[in-house]
Amino acid sequence: MGHKNTIFLALVATLIAKEAFAAQHVVGGSQGWDQSTDFKTWISGQTFKVGDKLVFKYTSLHSVVELGSESAYKNCDISSPIKSLSTGNDVVKLDKPGTRYFTCGTLGHCSQGMKVKITTVKGNALSPALSPSSSPSSSPVSSSSPSLSPSFTTTTSTKSSSTSQCFTSFISIVALSVTIMISLF
């Protein structure tokens, strides 16, 4: 029975650690989801991995609409959205690799550039970037417009996200240590 408990506790600790290491990307950085945000610059400093979360922070003038195709994204066609969000603090989990398309549902905002194309890559959620880096990797992301050509880097979206990841890393290590100590008794 002791070994089953040890395995169970190790599994729980692993799941907690995986969730704790996922990055939270505040879309648009400190400006948030707003027309004045330069999404081209913001996205160029991001790496999106499976398990990460997008956080859309915005006022009641905006909303978040997830589109189902690159064509809908390019044409700002919000007539058949996958999802529409409007709380002003929406969280979208990136649960599988691939490309997802988001825009503002307010008339004219998409055509004025209030949209982002997020490409999520497979990645080890247990090895997050804990400090910003400005050097892009060799895998650029293709873009729907010539002026939007982001490259992946190993930065988190905000300093608070990095601090939060350090704290959750510490908690995960403590939880795993406690699990190991319990299994020894």
Buried (B, 14 or more C-beta within 10 A) or exposed (E): EEEEEBEEBBEEBBEBBBEBBBBBBBBBBEBBBBBEBEBBEBBBBBBBBBBBBBBBBBEEEBBBBBBBEEEBBBBBBBEEBEEEBEEBEBEBEBEEEEBBBBBBBBEEBBEEBBBBBBBBBEBEBBEBBBEBEEEBEEEEBEBBEEEBEBBBBBBBBBEEBBEBBEEBBEEBEEBBEEBEEEBEE
